Structures are given as C-alpha cells and as structure tokens.
Amino acid sequence: MLVELQEEYLKQLTSLYWQNGYNPDSALLERLAYFAELVTEKNEAINLVSRKDVDSIIENHIFISAYITKYIPERCTRFLDIGTGGGFPGIPVAIMRPDLKGVLVDSTTKKIESVLDFVNKLKLSNVVVENDRVENPEFTVNYKDYFDLIVTRATAPLIILIKYALPLIKEKAYMLAMKGGDLQDEFAKAEMKFKPYIKKSTIFELNYKPTNMRNEKGKKLVLLELNK
C-alpha cells in the first residue's frame, strides 16, 4: 500500500513539474514523494496538515514548497524555516537544494519530533531540527548573525517575521514568505516599522498548471531583501 502511495505521489510530482516546464533529477522527486508518504502516514496520529487536505498533499504542500526554491537568490548558504510545522517548506527546500544548510524550528514538540523523524528517514544531512521559538533569547544567541535566508509559510504577519529575523540574519539576507490573500495592509505595516531594513520587496503570484493557472487559489510568495 505504502509503495503504491509513493508511486502515485511520484507520478503527481513528475506531472506537475513537467507541465510547468521543469525536469528535476528523478532522485529529488523520489525523495519528495517519500516525504509525502511519511507525512500522510504520520498525519493519522498527529495533525500535521489539514485532514481534508491529505488527498491534495502533493499539490498543496509538497510541490508548492519545493517550487519556491526557484526564487531563492544566488549566494544564499544558510536558511531558517520559522514555524516549520510538519516540515514545510523547509524539508522540500532542503531536498531540492542540498547545497544549502538549514535549521527547521517549531515550538510544538509533537510536530518537531515528527520532523526529526522525517529528516532521519530521508537522510537529510544538511538540516538540523530545533524545538524552540526563534524569539527565545537562547536561540537568538546561538544563531546570531547566522542566516542569509529565511523561509516560512503563513506563520505570522510580516512585521513579526522581520522582527524575529533581524537578530538572526547576516548583514544582508533574504526572506521568502509564502502567503495568501490581500497583503496590502500587512505590507504597509511592515514597511512603516522596518523601512530602513527593507532594501527591496517583491510579491510573486504562485500560479502553476494545470489547476492554478491564474492563481485562483491566491498563493503568493513575498521576497524581501533585508539589510541590517
């Protein structure tokens, strides 16, 4: 059953990438499919993704988390996934970009234990897993001025994410935040508070074939270039 499930996930991933003009190494897609299987299996005991969303795990979680790697700026080396939950987007990012070193952090112990299990089973040597809050003083001290890339998926408003990120980033860094809905007010508040630190901001519409060609699902990616 699990082998069949993994094969189905691999088929879905391959189709999505092919339809959108990408042809990643098959070994990467196989690891993504295996990750999807692990999350689906664990989700029966722990709510890592919405129960009603499990049937769409490839499109709504795995693919879109891996898809954002094409927006990662050059010269990034170390990333932080704030509020990784079940490992999104951090694990797909780590799979697609094995050259990056990552830290996946979440304050919910059951979720982070699951993420650690996934990382071990996937043999991801380029990430570490932390059961913590990024704003905690000890975490801030341990990772001060460490990251040049922050990734996150709908964990907090931009104004909070920037506040958390500033002590942890190098002199120049980037933030990739997956968001939905109208971001105008959220952007305005963040820019009012942190305008001296935001060198550049871009919002990408995460449209893709075949089911979100005009971004009917409202998936957006906020890219911020931050200078301390």
N, C-alpha and C positions, 0 to 999 in steps of 0.2 A: 504493500500500500504506500509506504513512505517513498520507495523507489519510484513508483508511478507518479506520486505527487511531485517529486523533484524533477522528473522528466517533463511533466506538464508545466511546471514553473519555468524550466529552461526554454521550453517551446515558446511560452508567452514573452519571456525576456528577449529572446532572439528575434521574434516578430516585431516587438516594439522598437528595438534598436534598428533593425533593418528598414522598417517603414519610415524612420526618422533620419535615415542616411548615415547610420553609424554601424561599424562592424568590429566591435571589440574582440579581443582574444577570447576564444571559447572557454579557456580555463577561468577567466574572470567571471564570465556569465555562469559557469557551473558553480562557482563559489557563491555568487548571489542567489542562485536557485537553492543551494544547500542552506544558506542563511534563511531564506523564506520558509523552507521546510522546518527549520529549528524554531522559528518564531511561531509558526502555526501550531506546532506540537506543544510548545510551552504555553501558548495562549489558552489552552484548555484549562490550565491551572491558575495562571496569572494573567490579568487583563493588560497585555502589552499594547495591543491595538484593539480598536472597537470590535466587539463580537460580530456585528453586522458587516464589518469591513474585511473580515478574514478572506472572503471569497475574492476580494479585489486587492489582495495584499501586494501582488506584483506591480500593478499599475499605480496604486495609491501610496505605496510605501517604499518598496524596493527600487523600482525603476526610477521614480522621481528623485529619490535620494542619491542614486548613482548618477543620474542625468545632470545634476548640478555641478559635477566635477568639471564639466567643460567650461564653466565660468570661473574656475579658480585661477587667479592671476599667476603669472610666472614668478619664479623665485620664492614662492612660499615653501616652507620646510616643516613647520610645526603647527598643528591645528588643535583647537579645543572645541569639543562638542558640548555646549551648555544645555543641560537638561536632556540627556540622550534618551531617556525613557527605555524603550526596548532596543536601543542601538541605532536610532535614526536621527540625523542622517549619517552619523559617524562611522558605523560599520561598512555600509556601502561605499562611503568615501575612502575608507582605508583599503577596501578591496580593490577599487578602481585605481587608486593612487598609492601603490605600495612604497613609493619613494618618500611619502610624507610620514612624519611621526605624529601620532595623535594621542590626546587624552580625552577619554569619554567620562563625563561626570554627571551624576544624578544623586539626589538626596534620598530617594526611595530605595530602601535596602533590598526588597524583593526584586525590584526591576534591575538594580545594578548587579545582583547575584546572577540573574539570568543573562545579562550582557557579558559578564565574566565567563560564564559557561559557553556562550556563543563564541567569544573570542578564542577560548581554548580549543573548542572543537573545530573552528575554522583555521586554527594555527596562524592567527594574525600576530606576527611578531613586531609589528610597527605601531601597536597601540597599548596603552595602559588604561586601567579602569579604576575610577575613584568614586567611593561612596561619600559624597560631600556636597557642600554648597560652594559655589565659586566665590561668594562674597565672604565666606568664613576667613578670619584672619590667618589661620594656619595654612589654608590653601593658597591665599594671596601671597604669603611669604615664600612658600615652596615653589610657586610658579611666577614669581615677579619678573616682568620684562621678558617672558619666555616665548610667547606665541606670536607668529606673524599672520595667523588666520584663525578666525572664529567662525564656526558653523553652528547653526541652531535651527530648530523647526518649531515655530509658533509657541515658544516657551514663555515669552514675556514681551511687553512693549519695547520698542527700540530705545526709548530713553533709559530704561532699566538695563537693557543689554549693553549699551555703551558704557553706562556707569560701572557695571561689573567687569567689562572688558579692559578698561583703561589701565588699571594697575598690572594687568597680566600680559599686555602686549608689548612688543618691541617699539622702538621709536616710530616705525612705520609698519602698519598692519592692515588687514582687510577683514571685513565681516560679511558673511553670506548668511542671510536670514530668510528662511522660507516662510512666506506669509500668505494670508488670504484676505479678501475683502478690500474695502476702501482704506488706503493707507495715508490719505492726505493729512488728517488730523494728527495721526501718530508721528508722521514725518515732521510736521510743523513743530510739535512739542520737542522732539529730539534735536532739531536744528536750533531751536531757540536756546536750549540748555547747553548744547555741546558744539555750537557752531565753530569755535576756534579749533576743534579737534577733527572736524569732518572736512577733509580736503575735497572729496568728490563723492557723489551719490548717484546711483543708477537703479532703476527698477526694471527688471526683465519680466516679460509675460512668459510663463512656462507653458506655452502651447505645444502640443505634440499630436501626431497622428496615432490612431485613427479616431479617438474619442474626444479629443480636446483641441481640435484644430484652431478654433477661435478663442481658446481659453474660456470656454463656457463655465469651467469649474473654478475660475478665479484664482488660479495658482500663480503666485508671484515670488520672485526672488529679489531681495534687496541686497545690493552690493555697495558697501561703504568703504572708502579708503580713509583710514584714520591715521593721524599724526599726533604724537604726544608733544 
